[in-house]
Amino acid sequence: MKSSRLSLLAAASLTASLTVAPALAGAGHDHGPKYGGVVREVRNIAYELVARPDTLTLYLSDHGKPVSTRGATAEAVIYAGGDKTPVRLEPAGENRVVARGSFRVGVGVRVIVTTTLPGKPPARASFMLK
């Protein structure tokens, strides 16, 4: 009888923790894409890369709050097949850096972005495009 009560208590505890965890995770800790791109987190900053054939846009946020890109520098290297293409991104608005041009993007393409924010060390994020 005691072991069945313990099992019931353990099951109830597990169910409660599974129901509460997603609610807590969404409170400023949601690292899913907000702009339809691919997200990576480096040093508590979320970097979301949106790669289109004519633009690369990198959005920066800290726990859901925009991170200013004023004075930031960013460079991407696109690895597509055997090609390696360096691209410079420029600040373009509150929390993003952008490059315009003609880019190979799509499944299997890897993009490594190095971003330097004023007063902070460079951050490097690797993205596998979908």
N, C-alpha and C positions, 0 to 999 in steps of 0.2 A: 504494500500500500504506500509506504514511504517513497519507494523508488518511482512509482507512477506519479506521485505528487511532484517530485523533483523533475521528472521528465516534462510534465505539464508546465511547471514554472519556467524551465529552460526554454521550452517552445514559445511560451508567451513573451519571454524576455527577448528572444531572437526576433520574433515578429515585430515587437515594438521598436527594436533598434533598426530594423529594415525599413519601417515606415517613417521614422524620424530622420534618418540619414539623408535622404534626398531633399527634405525641406531645409536642413541645415546647409547642405552643399550649395543650394541655390542662393543663399543669403550672401551675395558678394563674392562667391567662390566658383561661379559658373564659368568654366573655361571653354565653353562651346563657341563655335563661330557665330558672330553677330552680323557679319557682312557677306556670308556665303563662301568664306575662304577656309584656309587650314590654319589652326592655332597651335602655337608652341609657347611655353612659359619659360622665361629665363630671368633669374633673380627677381622673382615676384612681379614681373611685368609680362603681360600677355601680348604676344605678337601675332596678328592675324594677317596672313598674306592672301590677297585676292589676285589671282593671276589670270589675265585675259590676253588674247593675242596682240592687243594694242596698248595695254597698260598693266603695270604691276603696282599694286597699292598695298602698303603695309600700315595697318592700324595698331596703335599702342594703347593699352589700358592697364590700370592697376586696380584690381578687385572691382572691375566694372566702371571705374572712373577714367575718363580720358587722360592720357599722359601727353603733355605739350611736346611738340616736335620742333619748336622754335629753336634755332641754332643747332639742330641735330644734323648729323651726317649719316648716310646709309649707302651701302653698296651691296648689290646682289650678284651672285654668280649662278647662271643657269646652266645646268648640265642636262643636255638632251641628246640622247644617242652618244655619238663620239664628240659632239660639239660642247665647247665651254665658252659662254658668253658673259662678260662682265657688264654690269649695268649700274649706273649711279642713280639713286633716288633722291628727290629733293623735297623738303618740307612743303606741304600743300594743305594747310588748314590746321585745325586745332590739334588733332592727334594722328596725323597720317603723313607718310612720305610717299611720293609717287614718281614713277618713270613712265614716259610715253615713248612708243616706238613700235617695232614689230618683233614679237617674242614667240619662241617655240614653247608652248605650254600644253599640258594634258597629262594623261595617265603615264606614269613612269618617269616624268621629268622631276629632277631634284633641283631645288633652289636653296642656296645658302646665303643668308642675309647677315651682314655685320652692321650693327647700328651703334652709333656713339651719341649719347645724350650729353648736353653740357654738364660738366662736373662729375660725370660717371665714367667708369671704365667701359670699353667696347663690349657689346653683347652679341653673341653669334647664335643664330637659330637656323636649323636645317628643316626644310619642308619637302615632303614627297607629295606631289600634286596628284589629284584624283581625276 
